[in-house]
Structure formats: C-alpha cells, structure tokens
Amino acid sequence: MNVEDMKKAVAREALGLVEDEMIVGLGTGSTTAYFIRYLGKLIMDGELEDVYGVPTSYQARLLAIESGVPVVSLDEVDAIDIAVDGADEVDPHMNLIKGRGAALTMEKIVEYRAGMFVVLVDESKLVERLGQKMPVPIEVVPAAWRAIAEEIGVFNATAELRMAEKKDGPVVTENGNFILDAKFHHIEDPLDLEIELNNIPGVVENGIFADIADLVLVGTGDGIKKMER
Ligand code: 5RP
C-alpha cells in the first residue's frame, strides 16, 4: 500500500463510526479530504440521513459543499458527536502535533468539544516523541509575532515566521493571525508545553493537541492499526 492508499483506508474506516443524525466535525488536510468526500457520497446515496458537518477551515467547508455534506457552523449546534481530522505527528500516548495547514485554532475548538475525536494518519506520522520531525505551529496576533518568537527561546526552541507560497509575505490564518513554527529541542511533557505556550500573551493557540484524541487510525503496509484510549 502506498501512502495515498493508507490515507484512503483510514478515511473509509472512520466512516463506519458515523451514524444518522450525527453532527460531524470536519478536519483539514489531505487525509480528512478523503473522509469528507466519502461522507458526502454516503449522504448523497441516502445511506446516511440528517448528518451535518462543522468545518474547521475554508478547505473543509468548500470540499464538504462540493461533496454533498450539508454544513453548519459551531454556533448553530448544541453538540458535536464526532470529529475526524489528520495530524502531523502522533506519539505513543496519542498526543498530536497539528497545524501544517494553519487551521489549528478552529480544529482544536471543534475537536475539544466533540464527543469522540478520531485521528486519521498514515504510519509516517508516528513518532516516539513529539517534535521529532515537525515544528509546533503557534498562531499569534500579528503585532506580537516578534516578541513571541524571541520569548520562545526560553523553552530552548527557535521560532520562524511562516511565509506564504502563493502570496508575498507571511501566511495569514483564517482568523487574521500569523503562524510561528517553533522547533523544540526536546518536548518532555506535551500537555505542560501546550498550556505554557497558550499562557503567553498574544498566542491565540498552539498545535500541540495533548490528551484529546480518543481513537487514532493508522494506515500501515499491513492494514489499519488502532490506538485507543
Ligand atoms: C491542518 C492539519 C492537518 O490535519 C495535518 O497537517 C495533517 O494533514 P495531512 O492529512 O494532509 O497530512 O493539522 O491544520
């Protein structure tokens, strides 16, 4: 199985968890994109009824509409039954780094509130310790980016302002903020670091998702591996 097949396999597996009348948090990224497309097909074919999606980004929203998943916003629903999203790194305790797509704030808002948060990854995302391969994205208020980038040094980390690729200058998030990518030398306690980073004035949210995933579906060469709480 190649990586795309692994992504498709975990996306299909997650569909089995969606039932009629559920409100589904729709994550961002290439793996969740498969899930959204497959979910739309089931809805369009009449195999799932009264299912609504709460998108975590414009990407998820546009794709959901295109695929036939009716969308609602967070303030229109009483609860989210299940949220499905990808991740950039997953450690053995199911702590995550997310935010490559710069949608981390809305992702965390939706996933924190979901009755069940399901993570879809291929095996390349598994790490022994968070921060091994990926920096931690931190969404910051633009006026504070430089001060925060310097302050991150206290954690033995270096932070870079994320630059846009098809726009001059920095990436601007859907909330109008900047992203710092912080490379940590060693993340000993993800939950502790997640809380400490969010305590810095000007930080909107950071991409450590500690202690929040209920189920991780990992696509491997030998099939799907499950990590559960
Ligand atoms: C976006 C994210 C994505 O979920 C994460 O980057 C994984 O994406 P992909 O499935 O494309 O590897 O956090 O902000």
Residues whose N, C-alpha, C, O or C-beta is under 5 A from the ligand:
A	BS01	5RP	T28 G29 S30 T31 T32 D85 G86 A87 D88 K98 G99 R100 G101 A102 A103 L104
